[in-house]
């Protein structure tokens, strides 16, 4: 398995000769969605909060800036990884829905919905989980690993539910297969009516947000499904939450690199 999961073979299955016209059209559609979501089409500048106010293709590739217009900040490689894993669970018939916990402008979830659209999948949902108010202030007493976090002070991270809905609409992808979970994860995830997940993508920026999501949702990930961790190498509290959870469960999955920031593993 490729660490980034972005090869043509990963996207359309093992090579069996020339690909069909339908497969070419599917790849063209999803590739265009990728370029739009990451800002490669219009090369939008980076926000000053994380970046120098200009567009830099090499930085955008690994998602190390906050775009001023693009609908995701996870960059080219992490978005390609998400696309590939969503395609793979469809091809491998791994049961379950798709979810991201922490969605910002909604770009990764839009990618999930675009994959379902491209494959004409009508029996899976995309769950869009966020406070839509930004990152919560750290609860350093309950979660000491978050004590130094200042993400709650960045207004650029607070994107409203209405804005995210409009972004789905811009791609023609807002429909009954998209469900929004609004609120702090500790209040929404445990009670969410989710039965099975094929892809669980974690992007909560905190130890608390990561561990709450894992406790609520990990057991719902189907065997053969994937867990993706966006902040693994850039938020120490997030990485600690992952390893504390795995240690408590006596789990040792093979954690695979994506781009030096994010990682993922397959649930066996």
Backbone as CSV, one residue per row, in Angstrom:
resi,resn,N_x,N_y,N_z,CA_x,CA_y,CA_z,C_x,C_y,C_z
1,UNK,0.844,-1.193,0.000,0.000,0.000,0.000,0.877,1.241,0.000
2,UNK,0.610,2.169,-0.874,1.379,3.390,-0.894,1.022,4.243,0.305
3,UNK,2.019,4.930,0.865,1.755,5.706,2.066,0.779,6.831,1.802
4,UNK,0.759,7.392,0.586,-0.137,8.487,0.304,-1.385,8.032,-0.426
5,UNK,-1.396,6.813,-0.937,-2.596,6.286,-1.549,-3.099,7.103,-2.713
6,UNK,-2.219,7.575,-3.607,-2.664,8.495,-4.647,-2.390,7.996,-6.060
7,UNK,-1.961,6.763,-6.208,-1.660,6.284,-7.543,-2.930,6.027,-8.335
8,UNK,-2.798,6.025,-9.663,-3.949,5.733,-10.513,-4.489,4.346,-10.207
9,UNK,-3.622,3.390,-9.905,-4.081,2.039,-9.597,-4.921,2.034,-8.336
10,UNK,-4.498,2.826,-7.318,-5.288,2.913,-6.092,-6.673,3.459,-6.376
11,UNK,-6.775,4.393,-7.309,-8.024,5.086,-7.521,-9.023,4.260,-8.312
12,UNK,-8.573,3.436,-9.215,-9.532,2.734,-10.072,-9.383,1.231,-9.993
13,UNK,-8.558,0.733,-9.045,-8.401,-0.704,-8.895,-7.226,-1.210,-9.714
14,UNK,-6.906,-2.483,-9.578,-5.770,-3.066,-10.275,-5.894,-2.912,-11.778
15,UNK,-4.775,-2.666,-12.415,-4.778,-2.464,-13.857,-5.225,-3.722,-14.585
16,UNK,-6.152,-3.560,-15.487,-6.646,-4.685,-16.291,-6.654,-4.303,-17.759
17,UNK,-5.693,-3.464,-18.142,-5.684,-2.973,-19.509,-6.127,-1.530,-19.527
18,UNK,-6.564,-1.065,-20.697,-6.972,0.319,-20.848,-8.189,0.622,-19.970
19,UNK,-8.166,1.782,-19.319,-9.297,2.155,-18.489,-10.454,2.599,-19.379
20,UNK,-11.644,2.490,-18.849,-12.831,2.827,-19.636,-13.025,4.332,-19.692
21,UNK,-13.890,4.755,-20.602,-14.209,6.169,-20.693,-14.862,6.666,-19.412
22,UNK,-15.702,5.831,-18.794,-16.332,6.216,-17.534,-15.290,6.431,-16.446
23,UNK,-14.276,5.581,-16.391,-13.215,5.737,-15.398,-12.403,7.002,-15.657
24,UNK,-12.152,7.305,-16.924,-11.426,8.536,-17.247,-12.225,9.765,-16.822
25,UNK,-13.517,9.734,-17.085,-14.360,10.869,-16.726,-14.445,11.022,-15.198
26,UNK,-14.533,9.900,-14.494,-14.573,9.941,-13.031,-13.294,10.551,-12.483
27,UNK,-12.156,10.115,-13.016,-10.882,10.641,-12.538,-10.758,12.125,-12.859
28,UNK,-11.208,12.535,-14.051,-11.132,13.952,-14.423,-11.992,14.799,-13.487
29,UNK,-13.178,14.317,-13.159,-14.080,15.045,-12.267,-13.469,15.190,-10.882
30,UNK,-12.987,14.094,-10.306,-12.447,14.149,-8.955,-11.137,14.928,-8.902
31,UNK,-10.341,14.848,-9.947,-9.098,15.618,-9.989,-9.393,17.114,-10.043
32,UNK,-10.423,17.505,-10.785,-10.809,18.911,-10.829,-11.332,19.372,-9.474
33,UNK,-12.122,18.525,-8.807,-12.591,18.850,-7.464,-11.403,19.065,-6.531
34,UNK,-10.406,18.194,-6.609,-9.205,18.334,-5.776,-8.546,19.692,-5.995
35,UNK,-8.380,20.069,-7.255,-7.692,21.328,-7.568,-8.484,22.536,-7.092
36,UNK,-9.792,22.467,-7.193,-10.623,23.575,-6.722,-10.587,23.675,-5.200
37,UNK,-10.734,22.547,-4.522,-10.795,22.561,-3.063,-9.505,23.066,-2.433
38,UNK,-8.367,22.742,-3.034,-7.078,23.140,-2.460,-6.600,24.504,-2.939
39,UNK,-7.295,25.094,-3.916,-6.901,26.407,-4.415,-5.874,26.378,-5.521
40,UNK,-5.575,25.202,-6.066,-4.600,25.141,-7.160,-5.115,25.829,-8.412
41,UNK,-6.431,25.898,-8.563,-7.013,26.520,-9.759,-6.738,28.020,-9.773
42,UNK,-6.992,28.686,-8.640,-6.903,30.153,-8.611,-5.717,30.661,-7.801
43,UNK,-4.927,29.745,-7.208,-3.684,30.111,-6.528,-3.899,31.255,-5.527
44,UNK,-4.838,31.046,-4.618,-5.167,32.087,-3.646,-4.054,32.254,-2.619
45,UNK,-3.920,33.455,-2.135,-2.866,33.770,-1.170,-3.130,33.079,0.166
46,UNK,-2.111,32.952,0.963,-2.249,32.418,2.314,-2.659,33.526,3.273
47,UNK,-3.421,33.150,4.299,-3.732,34.098,5.356,-2.478,34.400,6.171
48,UNK,-2.425,35.587,6.719,-1.245,35.990,7.483,-1.073,35.163,8.753
49,UNK,-2.164,34.629,9.307,-2.071,33.875,10.559,-1.101,32.713,10.449
50,UNK,-1.162,31.979,9.335,-0.219,30.887,9.072,0.179,31.000,7.608
51,UNK,1.252,31.694,7.339,1.699,31.937,5.973,2.200,33.361,5.858
52,UNK,2.706,33.680,4.687,3.286,35.013,4.492,2.445,35.874,3.572
53,UNK,1.176,35.499,3.378,0.286,36.321,2.574,0.383,36.111,1.083
54,UNK,1.168,35.129,0.642,1.287,34.838,-0.786,0.986,33.364,-1.026
55,UNK,0.764,33.015,-2.281,0.553,31.612,-2.650,1.897,30.954,-2.921
56,UNK,2.123,29.793,-2.315,3.344,29.023,-2.532,2.928,27.584,-2.795
57,UNK,3.169,27.100,-4.005,2.686,25.780,-4.407,3.272,24.665,-3.556
58,UNK,4.539,24.765,-3.187,5.162,23.697,-2.409,4.593,23.647,-0.993
59,UNK,4.259,24.797,-0.423,3.650,24.826,0.904,2.221,24.321,0.843
60,UNK,1.484,24.719,-0.187,0.097,24.269,-0.338,0.034,22.752,-0.558
61,UNK,1.039,22.189,-1.200,1.043,20.752,-1.453,0.953,19.957,-0.157
62,UNK,1.637,20.412,0.886,1.643,19.687,2.160,0.772,20.364,3.214
63,UNK,-0.068,21.315,2.796,-1.028,21.906,3.700,-0.432,22.617,4.886
64,UNK,0.603,23.407,4.657,1.245,24.123,5.763,0.902,25.615,5.763
65,UNK,-0.163,26.009,5.046,-0.666,27.372,5.138,-2.177,27.330,5.358
66,UNK,-2.749,28.477,5.650,-4.204,28.608,5.751,-4.652,29.430,4.551
67,UNK,-5.283,28.813,3.565,-5.649,29.551,2.350,-6.686,30.639,2.632
68,UNK,-6.614,31.702,1.842,-7.577,32.786,2.011,-8.912,32.467,1.353
69,UNK,-8.925,31.615,0.315,-10.161,31.312,-0.404,-10.459,29.821,-0.504
70,UNK,-9.462,28.989,-0.627,-9.675,27.559,-0.845,-10.518,26.962,0.268
71,UNK,-11.232,25.891,-0.048,-12.202,25.329,0.879,-11.617,24.279,1.818
72,UNK,-10.325,23.996,1.706,-9.639,23.132,2.657,-8.241,23.664,2.886
73,UNK,-7.706,23.411,4.074,-6.321,23.776,4.383,-5.429,22.541,4.506
74,UNK,-5.951,21.351,4.144,-5.167,20.135,4.368,-4.151,19.884,3.255
75,UNK,-4.194,20.666,2.192,-3.186,20.553,1.152,-3.452,19.439,0.164
76,UNK,-2.615,19.402,-0.851,-2.809,18.497,-1.981,-2.645,17.037,-1.573
77,UNK,-1.596,16.718,-0.835,-1.306,15.314,-0.533,-2.326,14.702,0.413
78,UNK,-2.719,15.444,1.449,-3.692,14.880,2.374,-5.077,14.759,1.739
79,UNK,-5.428,15.685,0.853,-6.713,15.564,0.169,-6.685,14.389,-0.807
80,UNK,-5.566,14.187,-1.491,-5.441,13.037,-2.397,-5.505,11.726,-1.617
81,UNK,-4.903,11.709,-0.438,-4.989,10.524,0.411,-6.427,10.233,0.804
82,UNK,-7.159,11.265,1.190,-8.566,11.082,1.556,-9.361,10.548,0.380
83,UNK,-9.176,11.135,-0.780,-9.873,10.659,-1.969,-9.572,9.193,-2.224
84,UNK,-8.303,8.830,-2.168,-7.898,7.455,-2.472,-8.513,6.464,-1.497
85,UNK,-8.543,6.813,-0.215,-9.092,5.884,0.774,-10.608,5.779,0.651
86,UNK,-11.262,6.878,0.315,-12.709,6.810,0.074,-13.007,5.929,-1.134
87,UNK,-12.213,6.058,-2.180,-12.401,5.193,-3.345,-12.119,3.735,-2.985
88,UNK,-11.122,3.526,-2.137,-10.734,2.155,-1.812,-11.815,1.433,-1.006
89,UNK,-12.456,2.132,-0.069,-13.495,1.447,0.701,-14.703,1.121,-0.169
90,UNK,-14.923,1.926,-1.204,-15.989,1.605,-2.152,-15.621,0.371,-2.963
91,UNK,-14.418,0.360,-3.484,-13.971,-0.774,-4.294,-13.904,-2.062,-3.491
92,UNK,-13.486,-1.938,-2.223,-13.356,-3.121,-1.368,-14.647,-3.466,-0.629
93,UNK,-15.679,-2.679,-0.860,-16.997,-2.906,-0.253,-16.929,-2.944,1.271
94,UNK,-16.164,-2.024,1.827,-16.099,-1.857,3.281,-17.340,-1.065,3.705
95,UNK,-18.170,-1.622,4.567,-19.427,-0.939,4.897,-19.218,0.281,5.780
96,UNK,-20.112,1.240,5.613,-20.113,2.375,6.523,-20.112,3.724,5.840
97,UNK,-20.393,4.732,6.648,-20.415,6.115,6.197,-19.025,6.732,6.290
98,UNK,-18.952,8.021,5.989,-17.703,8.780,6.010,-17.907,9.971,6.933
99,UNK,-16.908,10.278,7.763,-17.037,11.407,8.679,-15.716,12.135,8.821
100,UNK,-15.809,13.456,8.994,-14.674,14.253,9.439,-15.096,14.999,10.694
101,UNK,-14.236,14.974,11.705,-14.488,15.701,12.942,-13.547,16.903,12.980
102,UNK,-14.110,18.065,12.686,-13.342,19.293,12.527,-13.198,19.589,11.051
103,UNK,-14.057,20.466,10.501,-14.171,20.531,9.034,-13.754,21.866,8.428
104,UNK,-13.540,22.902,9.235,-13.203,24.244,8.756,-14.205,24.680,7.689
105,UNK,-13.759,24.919,6.441,-14.678,25.362,5.385,-15.394,24.207,4.686
106,UNK,-15.114,22.983,5.121,-15.848,21.831,4.615,-15.208,21.082,3.472
107,UNK,-14.008,21.487,3.042,-13.430,20.934,1.828,-13.231,19.432,1.833
108,UNK,-12.735,18.873,2.946,-12.507,17.427,2.984,-13.826,16.667,2.894
109,UNK,-14.852,17.178,3.553,-16.162,16.528,3.486,-16.770,16.666,2.093
110,UNK,-16.524,17.788,1.442,-16.975,17.952,0.053,-16.300,16.911,-0.831
111,UNK,-15.021,16.644,-0.573,-14.320,15.599,-1.328,-14.970,14.247,-1.092
112,UNK,-15.298,13.937,0.144,-15.976,12.673,0.446,-17.279,12.549,-0.350
113,UNK,-18.066,13.619,-0.330,-19.348,13.580,-1.044,-19.125,13.488,-2.549
114,UNK,-18.088,14.128,-3.061,-17.788,14.061,-4.490,-17.434,12.636,-4.910
115,UNK,-16.707,11.914,-4.060,-16.373,10.522,-4.371,-17.647,9.683,-4.442
116,UNK,-18.532,9.851,-3.473,-19.794,9.108,-3.521,-20.565,9.454,-4.792
117,UNK,-20.550,10.714,-5.158,-21.236,11.150,-6.372,-20.624,10.517,-7.614
118,UNK,-19.295,10.504,-7.662,-18.606,9.972,-8.845,-18.876,8.490,-9.046
119,UNK,-19.064,7.764,-7.952,-19.321,6.325,-8.029,-20.811,5.992,-7.932
120,UNK,-21.661,7.012,-7.928,-23.114,6.840,-7.843,-23.497,5.993,-6.632
121,UNK,-22.868,6.310,-5.488,-23.159,5.615,-4.236,-24.269,6.364,-3.507
122,UNK,-25.359,5.685,-3.251,-26.513,6.349,-2.649,-26.870,5.818,-1.267
123,UNK,-26.119,4.847,-0.778,-26.442,4.247,0.517,-25.395,4.548,1.586
124,UNK,-24.616,5.590,1.388,-23.655,6.046,2.402,-23.872,7.538,2.629
125,UNK,-23.553,7.980,3.846,-23.694,9.383,4.198,-22.324,9.990,4.506
126,UNK,-22.258,11.297,4.385,-21.104,12.070,4.832,-21.546,12.862,6.054
127,UNK,-20.858,12.638,7.175,-21.150,13.338,8.425,-20.147,14.469,8.593
128,UNK,-20.664,15.669,8.799,-19.858,16.886,8.865,-19.929,17.399,10.303
129,UNK,-18.921,17.068,11.112,-18.967,17.345,12.550,-18.049,18.504,12.912
130,UNK,-18.641,19.536,13.506,-17.864,20.720,13.874,-18.690,21.565,14.837
131,UNK,-18.006,22.411,15.598,-18.726,23.381,16.416,-19.286,24.492,15.547
132,UNK,-18.605,24.748,14.406,-18.887,25.880,13.521,-18.735,27.196,14.280
133,UNK,-17.919,27.139,15.341,-17.581,28.317,16.132,-16.082,28.397,16.400
134,UNK,-15.301,27.554,15.758,-13.874,27.518,16.015,-13.495,26.421,16.995
135,UNK,-12.293,26.483,17.504,-11.752,25.478,18.426,-12.103,25.883,19.857
136,UNK,-12.526,24.950,20.705,-12.867,25.322,22.085,-11.630,25.721,22.884
137,UNK,-11.787,26.568,23.884,-10.662,26.870,24.781,-10.181,25.586,25.442
138,UNK,-8.884,25.455,25.672,-8.373,24.220,26.272,-8.851,24.038,27.700
139,UNK,-9.225,22.812,28.019,-9.549,22.425,29.397,-8.290,21.787,29.968
140,UNK,-7.380,22.619,30.436,-6.061,22.133,30.833,-6.103,21.284,32.097
141,UNK,-7.161,21.428,32.884,-7.264,20.591,34.087,-7.604,19.153,33.703
142,UNK,-8.563,18.983,32.807,-8.956,17.639,32.379,-7.996,17.074,31.345
143,UNK,-7.425,17.964,30.521,-6.549,17.525,29.426,-5.273,18.371,29.444
144,UNK,-4.324,18.033,30.301,-3.104,18.846,30.438,-2.330,19.008,29.135
145,UNK,-2.457,18.062,28.219,-1.722,18.148,26.957,-2.162,19.334,26.114
146,UNK,-3.333,19.903,26.411,-3.846,21.041,25.646,-3.506,22.386,26.282
147,UNK,-2.769,22.374,27.378,-2.570,23.590,28.171,-1.989,24.746,27.358
148,UNK,-1.112,24.450,26.420,-0.434,25.509,25.666,-1.149,25.872,24.369
149,UNK,-2.278,25.242,24.080,-2.956,25.499,22.815,-3.574,26.895,22.785
150,UNK,-3.411,27.570,21.653,-4.042,28.879,21.477,-4.935,28.919,20.243
151,UNK,-5.291,27.740,19.716,-6.107,27.716,18.501,-7.454,28.410,18.695
152,UNK,-7.956,28.432,19.922,-9.249,29.063,20.164,-9.210,30.570,19.952
153,UNK,-8.014,31.152,19.868,-7.896,32.599,19.699,-7.913,33.026,18.236
154,UNK,-7.905,32.066,17.303,-7.838,32.393,15.883,-9.244,32.454,15.289
155,UNK,-9.688,33.655,14.976,-11.024,33.814,14.398,-11.127,33.191,13.011
156,UNK,-10.002,33.028,12.318,-10.024,32.433,10.979,-10.477,30.979,11.009
157,UNK,-10.455,30.340,12.175,-10.875,28.947,12.285,-12.369,28.798,12.543
158,UNK,-13.051,29.900,12.807,-14.482,29.857,13.120,-15.289,30.108,11.853
159,UNK,-15.701,29.025,11.206,-16.490,29.111,9.973,-17.909,28.646,10.284
160,UNK,-18.881,29.437,9.923,-20.259,29.142,10.298,-20.816,27.954,9.524
161,UNK,-21.845,27.338,10.105,-22.535,26.254,9.426,-23.107,26.727,8.102
162,UNK,-23.649,27.922,8.076,-24.233,28.448,6.844,-23.180,28.586,5.750
163,UNK,-21.976,29.014,6.111,-20.905,29.151,5.129,-20.494,27.790,4.566
164,UNK,-20.414,26.771,5.428,-20.046,25.429,4.968,-21.133,24.864,4.068
165,UNK,-22.385,25.064,4.425,-23.483,24.617,3.558,-23.398,25.270,2.186
166,UNK,-23.104,26.564,2.152,-22.975,27.246,0.862,-21.838,26.661,0.045
167,UNK,-20.748,26.273,0.698,-19.628,25.683,-0.036,-20.040,24.352,-0.670
168,UNK,-20.791,23.526,0.045,-21.321,22.301,-0.563,-22.196,22.636,-1.767
169,UNK,-23.016,23.641,-1.634,-23.912,24.023,-2.727,-23.151,24.453,-3.975
170,UNK,-22.008,25.111,-3.797,-21.219,25.583,-4.930,-20.765,24.441,-5.823
171,UNK,-20.603,23.249,-5.240,-20.187,22.076,-6.001,-21.379,21.202,-6.395
172,UNK,-22.587,21.637,-6.059,-23.766,20.842,-6.345,-23.840,19.577,-5.516
173,UNK,-23.307,19.616,-4.281,-23.170,18.405,-3.477,-23.882,18.488,-2.126
174,UNK,-24.768,19.451,-1.963,-25.540,19.536,-0.726,-26.867,18.823,-0.932
175,UNK,-27.017,17.673,-0.277,-28.250,16.902,-0.429,-28.486,16.063,0.811
176,UNK,-29.422,15.116,0.721,-29.814,14.328,1.880,-28.736,13.346,2.323
177,UNK,-27.663,13.177,1.546,-26.571,12.305,1.963,-25.516,13.037,2.782
178,UNK,-25.749,14.305,3.078,-24.842,15.106,3.904,-25.569,15.470,5.193
179,UNK,-24.974,15.101,6.332,-25.575,15.391,7.629,-24.594,16.195,8.474
180,UNK,-25.064,17.303,9.009,-24.232,18.177,9.832,-24.461,17.875,11.309
181,UNK,-23.362,17.746,12.053,-23.397,17.572,13.508,-22.800,18.827,14.125
182,UNK,-23.670,19.710,14.600,-23.225,21.011,15.094,-23.076,20.979,16.608
183,UNK,-21.905,21.393,17.091,-21.672,21.484,18.528,-20.308,20.938,18.904
184,UNK,-19.955,21.094,20.169,-18.692,20.541,20.661,-18.767,19.021,20.600
185,UNK,-17.673,18.381,20.266,-17.669,16.930,20.071,-18.165,16.184,21.312
186,UNK,-17.832,16.695,22.485,-18.248,16.021,23.717,-19.769,15.993,23.864
187,UNK,-20.452,16.889,23.142,-21.909,16.964,23.226,-22.625,16.276,22.069
188,UNK,-21.912,15.974,20.980,-22.592,15.505,19.763,-22.215,14.105,19.306
189,UNK,-20.961,13.724,19.462,-20.496,12.512,18.788,-21.026,11.231,19.416
190,UNK,-21.095,11.172,20.735,-21.547,9.936,21.387,-22.997,9.617,21.053
191,UNK,-23.809,10.650,20.864,-25.233,10.435,20.606,-25.595,10.476,19.125
192,UNK,-24.624,10.701,18.258,-24.914,10.769,16.820,-25.420,9.412,16.327
193,UNK,-26.460,9.391,15.504,-27.050,8.126,15.034,-26.248,7.483,13.911
194,UNK,-24.976,7.254,14.165,-24.072,6.637,13.190,-23.955,5.160,13.527
195,UNK,-24.203,4.299,12.563,-24.117,2.858,12.807,-22.740,2.310,12.477
196,UNK,-22.249,2.594,11.275,-20.950,2.078,10.835,-20.220,3.169,10.060
197,UNK,-18.896,3.147,10.162,-18.047,4.079,9.420,-17.017,3.309,8.600
198,UNK,-16.804,3.762,7.391,-15.733,3.217,6.561,-14.491,4.096,6.631
199,UNK,-14.696,5.407,6.821,-13.586,6.355,6.945,-13.892,7.306,8.088
200,UNK,-12.952,7.400,9.021,-13.015,8.344,10.131,-11.818,9.275,10.000
201,UNK,-12.081,10.554,9.733,-10.999,11.536,9.595,-11.047,12.508,10.768
202,UNK,-9.958,12.571,11.521,-9.861,13.375,12.735,-9.063,14.640,12.462
203,UNK,-9.669,15.801,12.735,-8.973,17.075,12.535,-9.445,18.072,13.592
204,UNK,-9.257,17.710,14.863,-9.790,18.508,15.955,-8.832,19.463,16.610
205,UNK,-7.529,19.383,16.300,-6.525,20.341,16.763,-6.203,20.273,18.255
206,UNK,-6.833,19.380,19.006,-6.602,19.283,20.439,-6.546,17.823,20.872
207,UNK,-5.909,17.592,22.019,-5.978,16.267,22.657,-7.434,15.930,22.940
208,UNK,-8.151,16.863,23.564,-9.543,16.608,23.924,-10.378,16.226,22.711
209,UNK,-10.321,17.022,21.662,-11.139,16.772,20.478,-10.804,15.435,19.836
210,UNK,-9.526,15.069,19.867,-9.095,13.812,19.272,-9.553,12.621,20.088
211,UNK,-9.343,12.679,21.393,-9.694,11.533,22.232,-11.203,11.365,22.347
212,UNK,-11.952,12.465,22.400,-13.413,12.362,22.452,-13.940,11.701,21.182
213,UNK,-13.400,12.096,20.031,-13.845,11.507,18.766,-13.505,10.024,18.689
214,UNK,-12.317,9.649,19.129,-11.935,8.240,19.098,-12.817,7.406,20.015
215,UNK,-13.060,7.891,21.212,-13.886,7.129,22.154,-15.311,6.957,21.640
216,UNK,-15.811,7.976,20.954,-17.185,7.921,20.462,-17.335,7.111,19.196
217,UNK,-16.312,7.097,18.339,-16.504,6.617,16.975,-15.638,5.432,16.569
218,UNK,-14.545,5.169,17.276,-13.618,4.140,16.784,-14.280,2.778,16.664
219,UNK,-15.108,2.426,17.611,-15.748,1.113,17.562,-16.743,0.989,16.414
220,UNK,-17.122,2.109,15.822,-18.040,2.087,14.686,-17.319,1.949,13.352
221,UNK,-15.991,2.043,13.362,-15.220,1.870,12.131,-15.193,0.389,11.771
222,UNK,-15.608,0.069,10.566,-15.659,-1.316,10.120,-14.262,-1.890,9.962
223,UNK,-14.163,-3.202,10.117,-12.902,-3.876,9.794,-12.573,-3.603,8.332
224,UNK,-11.347,-3.182,8.077,-10.955,-2.793,6.732,-11.130,-1.324,6.456
225,UNK,-11.803,-0.603,7.380,-11.957,0.835,7.236,-10.697,1.575,7.660
226,UNK,-10.728,2.898,7.510,-9.525,3.707,7.722,-9.766,4.813,8.744
227,UNK,-8.719,5.080,9.521,-8.675,6.217,10.430,-7.565,7.139,9.933
228,UNK,-7.903,8.401,9.722,-6.954,9.405,9.235,-6.803,10.464,10.318
229,UNK,-5.571,10.839,10.622,-5.301,11.840,11.658,-4.566,13.010,11.007
230,UNK,-5.236,14.137,10.932,-4.677,15.274,10.200,-3.498,15.919,10.913
231,UNK,-3.601,16.092,12.226,-2.649,16.943,12.959,-1.522,16.177,13.636
232,UNK,-1.304,14.949,13.272,-0.450,14.044,14.039,0.938,14.625,14.304
233,UNK,1.582,15.192,13.284,2.963,15.651,13.444,3.088,17.124,13.809
234,UNK,1.983,17.861,13.872,2.082,19.295,14.141,1.393,19.713,15.434
235,UNK,0.585,18.853,16.011,-0.066,19.153,17.297,0.311,18.041,18.273
236,UNK,1.270,18.293,19.171,1.712,17.240,20.087,0.572,16.619,20.887
237,UNK,-0.402,17.423,21.308,-1.521,16.884,22.055,-2.333,15.894,21.255
238,UNK,-2.470,16.152,19.965,-3.188,15.228,19.086,-2.447,13.894,19.003
239,UNK,-1.157,13.948,18.777,-0.364,12.719,18.690,-0.423,11.934,19.993
240,UNK,-0.350,12.638,21.118,-0.423,11.961,22.416,-1.790,11.304,22.599
241,UNK,-2.846,11.969,22.173,-4.188,11.396,22.288,-4.301,10.094,21.509
242,UNK,-3.715,10.059,20.327,-3.745,8.851,19.502,-3.064,7.697,20.230
243,UNK,-1.868,7.935,20.730,-1.112,6.841,21.339,-1.670,6.454,22.705
244,UNK,-2.231,7.404,23.434,-2.882,7.051,24.692,-4.097,6.159,24.435
245,UNK,-4.868,6.490,23.424,-6.045,5.688,23.091,-5.641,4.290,22.646
246,UNK,-4.670,4.201,21.754,-4.244,2.895,21.254,-3.656,2.044,22.376
247,UNK,-2.883,2.669,23.253,-2.292,1.920,24.363,-3.374,1.396,25.310
248,UNK,-4.377,2.225,25.573,-5.456,1.803,26.459,-6.243,0.638,25.881
249,UNK,-6.303,0.568,24.559,-7.022,-0.505,23.881,-6.112,-1.676,23.512
250,UNK,-4.827,-1.563,23.824,-3.837,-2.587,23.463,-3.837,-2.822,21.947
251,UNK,-3.853,-1.721,21.212,-3.848,-1.771,19.755,-2.502,-1.274,19.235
252,UNK,-2.037,-1.867,18.157,-0.774,-1.430,17.555,-0.886,-1.478,16.030
253,UNK,-1.725,-0.629,15.458,-1.866,-0.629,13.999,-0.607,-0.095,13.330
254,UNK,-0.460,-0.415,12.068,0.647,0.135,11.282,0.260,1.544,10.853
255,UNK,0.891,2.539,11.485,0.578,3.934,11.187,1.413,4.378,9.995
256,UNK,0.738,4.823,8.955,1.377,5.161,7.687,1.430,6.667,7.482
257,UNK,2.525,7.137,6.927,2.724,8.566,6.682,1.987,9.021,5.427
258,UNK,1.559,10.271,5.461,0.965,10.883,4.281,1.894,11.940,3.702
259,UNK,2.194,12.966,4.513,2.946,14.103,3.960,3.845,14.782,4.990
260,UNK,4.158,14.086,6.070,4.949,14.707,7.124,4.108,15.466,8.131
261,UNK,2.807,15.539,7.896,1.878,16.170,8.827,0.839,15.155,9.289
262,UNK,0.127,14.559,8.349,-0.925,13.615,8.658,-0.488,12.170,8.520
263,UNK,-1.255,11.281,9.155,-1.016,9.833,9.081,-2.357,9.123,8.979
264,UNK,-2.295,7.825,8.701,-3.524,7.035,8.682,-3.192,5.581,8.958
265,UNK,-4.216,4.812,9.317,-4.048,3.368,9.419,-5.337,2.677,9.035
266,UNK,-5.218,1.397,8.714,-6.382,0.584,8.384,-6.744,-0.260,9.591
267,UNK,-8.018,-0.261,9.937,-8.487,-1.051,11.073,-8.605,-2.507,10.654
268,UNK,-7.919,-3.373,11.371,-7.902,-4.795,11.018,-8.922,-5.550,11.821
